[in-house]
Amino acid sequence: MKHNTDCFCGIDFQRDYFSAVQYSLKERAVTLISIQPFPAEKQTEEWKVWRRELKKSRSRLRLFCPSISSAIPAQYAVIKLLTVDANEPSVEDALKWELTQHLASEPDDFVFDAQEMAGIATERTRTFLLAAYRRTLVEQTADMLRNSGFEPLAIGLDIFGLINVFEANYRECLAAPCLLVHCEEAITKLVLSRGGEFLEFHSFNNHDDATDGKNFAAAVASEIKRFCRDRTPEAIYATGSWFQQIPRQDTFFETVKGAELLNPFRKVSCQIAVDDQQLREYSTQLAVAVGLALQRAHATAEAGLAVTKPEGLEVAA
């Protein structure tokens, strides 16, 4: 299938919905969005639910570019920053050996990818961001997309889409460490980033009181304190479907001091005909998908995007 190099589509799968975003290089704007909710099924494997719901929704996505960038939830991958000597003769082998020490099964069960972190390099060392994806999950995701008539361009991790959308919209904040908080009803993810680069990641399952805004905000604040330790982030940006209700946002930002809602359309133009209030509500479910679409768009464009560089790892689909 030939890819239309003007349009790039990102799809983000969550427990009870998926969101799709199309970015046009010609328009330099998001031109299509879609959020497809469905009931969460605790007893059914997520990929089976996503496969069924994506196929059911194919007609509603008929205007989207068929070539898709998607992501695996980061809690299903192993992500590490590893350092090697600057004069290491076999960097790839050294990194792979280091990463395999953190795997729960055989290395052949995983797909590996690496990206050098130029901003952390010293005269004596080189630092790399490494990710190990379970091979079966990569294959299931690619097969799920093809089964619904799409063509997978690349499969990455959702948290890298989150970093990409933050970088595109908050470039003036990149010099200092920032914390990105992604809250869904069942799971919360914390990503520490600086200079548009990944520093550290933590995820935790939400308790049954996630519907109680005050208790939930206090629980997340406690996790943030534990995660950041002595590394105080300059700013905290929050997104995810938990924030779709405005009263929840207000409660959370009263509790987590200095936090604000991540706006995926702060600098990235959106041509969808909805008012500001609707866009604010929808944006909490669109941030990752926007980041996935932007990452692939920037990989193609030489200039003209608000993203300084593609952040995050991808594997061939």
TAUR-V761805 format. One record per backbone hydrogen bond with DSSP energy under -1.0 kcal/mol. CO is the residue of the C=O (numbers start at 0). NH is the residue of the N-H. E is the energy in kcal/mol with one decimal. If there is no record, write none. Layout:
BEGIN
CO&NH&E + CO&NH&E
END
This chain:
BEGIN
5&24&-3.5 + 7&22&-3.0 + 8&68&-2.6 + 9&20&-2.3 + 11&18&-2.2 + 15&37&-2.5 + 16&13&-2.8 + 17&35&-3.0 + 18&11&-2.6 + 19&33&-2.1 + 20&9&-2.5 + 21&30&-2.4 + 21&31&-1.2 + 22&7&-2.4 + 23&27&-1.5 + 23&28&-1.4 + 28&23&-2.9 + 29&270&-2.8 + 31&21&-2.6 + 33&19&-3.0 + 35&17&-1.6 + 40&43&-1.3 + 44&48&-1.7 + 45&49&-2.9 + 46&50&-2.3 + 47&51&-2.0 + 48&52&-2.8 + 49&53&-2.7 + 50&54&-1.8 + 51&55&-2.1 + 52&56&-1.6 + 54&57&-1.0 + 58&61&-1.1 + 60&63&-1.7 + 65&150&-3.1 + 67&152&-3.7 + 67&153&-1.0 + 68&10&-2.2 + 69&155&-2.3 + 71&157&-1.7 + 72&75&-2.2 + 73&76&-1.9 + 77&131&-2.4 + 79&129&-3.2 + 81&127&-3.0 + 83&125&-2.6 + 84&87&-1.9 + 89&93&-2.2 + 90&94&-2.8 + 91&95&-2.3 + 92&96&-2.3 + 93&97&-2.1 + 94&98&-2.6 + 95&99&-2.2 + 98&101&-2.2 + 99&102&-1.2 + 105&108&-2.1 + 106&109&-2.0 + 108&134&-2.9 + 110&132&-3.0 + 112&130&-2.2 + 114&128&-3.3 + 115&117&-1.1 + 116&119&-1.9 + 123&85&-2.9 + 124&121&-2.0 + 125&83&-2.7 + 126&116&-3.0 + 127&81&-2.6 + 128&114&-2.0 + 129&79&-2.5 + 130&112&-1.8 + 131&77&-1.9 + 132&110&-3.2 + 133&137&-1.8 + 134&138&-2.4 + 135&139&-2.5 + 136&140&-2.3 + 137&141&-2.4 + 138&142&-2.5 + 139&143&-2.3 + 140&144&-2.0 + 141&145&-2.3 + 142&146&-2.6 + 144&149&-2.5 + 145&148&-1.8 + 150&67&-2.7 + 153&69&-2.3 + 154&314&-2.3 + 155&71&-2.6 + 156&160&-1.2 + 157&161&-1.7 + 158&162&-2.0 + 159&163&-2.3 + 160&164&-2.2 + 161&165&-1.8 + 162&166&-2.6 + 163&167&-2.1 + 164&168&-1.1 + 165&169&-2.0 + 169&172&-2.0 + 170&173&-1.3 + 173&194&-3.4 + 176&233&-3.5 + 177&192&-2.7 + 178&236&-2.7 + 179&190&-2.5 + 180&238&-2.6 + 181&188&-2.5 + 182&241&-2.1 + 185&205&-2.4 + 186&183&-2.6 + 187&203&-2.2 + 188&181&-2.9 + 189&201&-2.2 + 190&179&-3.0 + 191&198&-2.5 + 191&199&-1.4 + 192&177&-3.2 + 193&196&-1.6 + 196&193&-2.0 + 199&191&-2.7 + 201&189&-3.5 + 203&187&-2.5 + 206&209&-1.4 + 208&211&-1.7 + 210&212&-1.0 + 211&215&-2.8 + 212&216&-2.5 + 213&217&-1.9 + 214&218&-2.2 + 215&219&-2.5 + 216&220&-2.4 + 217&221&-1.9 + 218&222&-1.9 + 219&223&-2.6 + 220&224&-2.1 + 221&225&-2.0 + 222&226&-2.7 + 223&227&-2.8 + 224&228&-1.6 + 227&230&-3.0 + 234&178&-2.6 + 235&259&-1.9 + 236&180&-3.0 + 237&261&-3.0 + 238&182&-2.8 + 239&242&-1.9 + 240&243&-1.8 + 244&248&-1.5 + 245&249&-2.2 + 246&250&-2.2 + 247&251&-2.6 + 248&252&-2.6 + 249&253&-1.4 + 250&254&-1.3 + 251&255&-3.3 + 254&256&-1.2 + 255&258&-1.8 + 259&237&-2.6 + 262&265&-1.5 + 268&29&-3.0 + 271&273&-2.0 + 274&278&-2.5 + 275&279&-2.2 + 276&280&-1.8 + 277&281&-3.0 + 278&282&-2.5 + 281&284&-2.2 + 282&285&-1.3 + 282&286&-1.1 + 283&239&-1.1 + 285&289&-2.6 + 286&290&-2.1 + 287&291&-2.2 + 288&292&-2.1 + 289&293&-2.6 + 290&294&-2.0 + 291&295&-1.5 + 292&296&-2.0 + 293&297&-2.8 + 294&298&-1.5 + 296&300&-2.4 + 314&154&-1.7
END
